């Protein structure tokens, strides 16, 4: 691998095996965070059907999350709808559901993946998984969590390849300009 390519490729072509979804997200976020959209760009998550993904074999339910434009939050478990509210505030999403309000911070967001982390350190207390991992319903129905992580890794590879091509193009243009001035 040439030196320029090394700048953009800090991951091998193969992902390691992960023991949990949280472990995989922690690993990938070291590389993917810079490709995430901000929560203020709500067009990425408004009025979409997000299917919750967990690595728990006891969790076999279909749990959809929908953030409607008017601030209504729908949690749909096996077709049964429960409503709440959501708002973008304090740098995160405040979800109000069943009389509780929780602050979630953005870990990763694009048109296919939405990963939130509840403020604080709840996983070390054994409360639950570190992340709320929701993905586009059509994608999440077809793939299990390791395959979804691999799909996220493909985002990293395609974006870094694009940056590499742009860098090469800029280098070629610079060389041409320098040679034309001489």
GIGILIN-V168725 format. One record per residue. N is the residue number from 1. OMEGA is omega in whole degrees, 0 to 359 (* if undefined). D_FIRST is the distance of its C-alpha to the first C-alpha in Angstrom with 2 decimals. Layout:
n=N omega=OMEGA d_first=D_FIRST
n=N omega=OMEGA d_first=D_FIRST
This chain:
n=1 omega=181 d_first=0.00
n=2 omega=184 d_first=3.80
n=3 omega=180 d_first=6.64
n=4 omega=179 d_first=8.28
n=5 omega=179 d_first=6.19
n=6 omega=179 d_first=6.51
n=7 omega=187 d_first=10.10
n=8 omega=183 d_first=10.75
n=9 omega=177 d_first=9.21
n=10 omega=176 d_first=11.17
n=11 omega=173 d_first=12.40
n=12 omega=177 d_first=11.47
n=13 omega=180 d_first=12.56
n=14 omega=175 d_first=15.81
n=15 omega=174 d_first=18.28
n=16 omega=174 d_first=20.36
n=17 omega=180 d_first=24.04
n=18 omega=178 d_first=26.30
n=19 omega=180 d_first=29.91
n=20 omega=176 d_first=31.11
n=21 omega=178 d_first=30.49
n=22 omega=180 d_first=30.75
n=23 omega=179 d_first=28.04
n=24 omega=178 d_first=25.67
n=25 omega=178 d_first=26.62
n=26 omega=181 d_first=26.25
n=27 omega=185 d_first=22.68
n=28 omega=183 d_first=21.69
n=29 omega=174 d_first=23.59
n=30 omega=184 d_first=21.33
n=31 omega=188 d_first=18.84
n=32 omega=187 d_first=21.35
n=33 omega=184 d_first=24.17
n=34 omega=178 d_first=23.09
n=35 omega=182 d_first=23.41
n=36 omega=172 d_first=26.93
n=37 omega=179 d_first=30.08
n=38 omega=178 d_first=32.97
n=39 omega=178 d_first=36.17
n=40 omega=178 d_first=38.16
n=41 omega=188 d_first=36.61
n=42 omega=178 d_first=38.91
n=43 omega=180 d_first=38.43
n=44 omega=183 d_first=35.47
n=45 omega=181 d_first=37.78
n=46 omega=174 d_first=41.36
n=47 omega=175 d_first=43.29
n=48 omega=177 d_first=40.51
n=49 omega=181 d_first=40.95
n=50 omega=180 d_first=38.57
n=51 omega=180 d_first=38.68
n=52 omega=181 d_first=38.31
n=53 omega=176 d_first=35.85
n=54 omega=176 d_first=36.35
n=55 omega=181 d_first=35.20
n=56 omega=181 d_first=38.86
n=57 omega=178 d_first=40.21
n=58 omega=179 d_first=43.66
n=59 omega=181 d_first=42.67
n=60 omega=183 d_first=43.19
n=61 omega=172 d_first=44.83
n=62 omega=183 d_first=43.75
n=63 omega=179 d_first=43.62
n=64 omega=173 d_first=43.01
n=65 omega=179 d_first=42.71
n=66 omega=178 d_first=43.81
n=67 omega=182 d_first=43.95
n=68 omega=186 d_first=46.53
n=69 omega=183 d_first=46.85
n=70 omega=179 d_first=50.19
n=71 omega=177 d_first=48.85
n=72 omega=179 d_first=49.95
n=73 omega=179 d_first=47.72
n=74 omega=172 d_first=48.13
n=75 omega=188 d_first=47.18
n=76 omega=181 d_first=47.88
n=77 omega=180 d_first=48.15
n=78 omega=177 d_first=48.85
n=79 omega=178 d_first=50.51
n=80 omega=187 d_first=52.66
n=81 omega=170 d_first=52.12
n=82 omega=184 d_first=52.45
n=83 omega=176 d_first=52.25
n=84 omega=180 d_first=51.28
n=85 omega=173 d_first=49.99
n=86 omega=171 d_first=46.71
n=87 omega=175 d_first=46.02
n=88 omega=183 d_first=43.17
n=89 omega=177 d_first=44.35
n=90 omega=177 d_first=43.35
n=91 omega=180 d_first=39.65
n=92 omega=176 d_first=39.72
n=93 omega=173 d_first=41.59
n=94 omega=178 d_first=45.01
n=95 omega=175 d_first=46.02
n=96 omega=184 d_first=49.72
n=97 omega=180 d_first=50.60
n=98 omega=177 d_first=53.63
n=99 omega=179 d_first=55.02
n=100 omega=173 d_first=51.91
n=101 omega=181 d_first=49.57
n=102 omega=178 d_first=45.99
n=103 omega=177 d_first=43.30
n=104 omega=179 d_first=39.80
n=105 omega=182 d_first=36.78
n=106 omega=171 d_first=33.80
n=107 omega=178 d_first=30.66
n=108 omega=179 d_first=29.03
n=109 omega=166 d_first=30.52
n=110 omega=184 d_first=29.62
n=111 omega=182 d_first=31.50
n=112 omega=185 d_first=30.71
n=113 omega=179 d_first=30.52
n=114 omega=183 d_first=32.84
n=115 omega=180 d_first=32.40
n=116 omega=176 d_first=35.04
n=117 omega=178 d_first=35.89
n=118 omega=181 d_first=39.50
n=119 omega=181 d_first=40.14
n=120 omega=181 d_first=40.53
n=121 omega=184 d_first=39.37
n=122 omega=182 d_first=41.01
n=123 omega=180 d_first=38.72
n=124 omega=178 d_first=39.45
n=125 omega=179 d_first=43.11
n=126 omega=183 d_first=42.57
n=127 omega=184 d_first=43.75
n=128 omega=178 d_first=41.10
n=129 omega=184 d_first=37.50
n=130 omega=187 d_first=35.67
n=131 omega=165 d_first=34.76
n=132 omega=184 d_first=36.62
n=133 omega=177 d_first=34.05
n=134 omega=183 d_first=35.32
n=135 omega=175 d_first=33.63
n=136 omega=187 d_first=34.82
n=137 omega=183 d_first=37.58
n=138 omega=179 d_first=36.53
n=139 omega=184 d_first=33.01
n=140 omega=177 d_first=34.30
n=141 omega=185 d_first=36.97
n=142 omega=190 d_first=34.50
n=143 omega=173 d_first=31.88
n=144 omega=188 d_first=32.22
n=145 omega=177 d_first=30.61
n=146 omega=179 d_first=27.49
n=147 omega=176 d_first=26.91
n=148 omega=177 d_first=27.54
n=149 omega=177 d_first=24.92
n=150 omega=177 d_first=22.39
n=151 omega=176 d_first=23.61
n=152 omega=178 d_first=23.11
n=153 omega=177 d_first=19.51
n=154 omega=175 d_first=19.11
n=155 omega=179 d_first=20.46
n=156 omega=182 d_first=17.67
n=157 omega=182 d_first=14.98
n=158 omega=179 d_first=17.01
n=159 omega=180 d_first=17.70
n=160 omega=176 d_first=14.22
n=161 omega=177 d_first=13.23
n=162 omega=178 d_first=16.44
n=163 omega=178 d_first=15.74
n=164 omega=180 d_first=12.49
n=165 omega=178 d_first=14.70
n=166 omega=179 d_first=17.46
n=167 omega=178 d_first=15.54
n=168 omega=180 d_first=14.55
n=169 omega=179 d_first=18.23
n=170 omega=178 d_first=19.63
n=171 omega=180 d_first=17.78
n=172 omega=179 d_first=19.18
n=173 omega=179 d_first=22.58
n=174 omega=180 d_first=22.63
n=175 omega=179 d_first=22.01
n=176 omega=179 d_first=24.72
n=177 omega=179 d_first=27.07
n=178 omega=179 d_first=26.66
n=179 omega=180 d_first=27.29
n=180 omega=178 d_first=30.25
n=181 omega=183 d_first=31.82
n=182 omega=* d_first=31.73
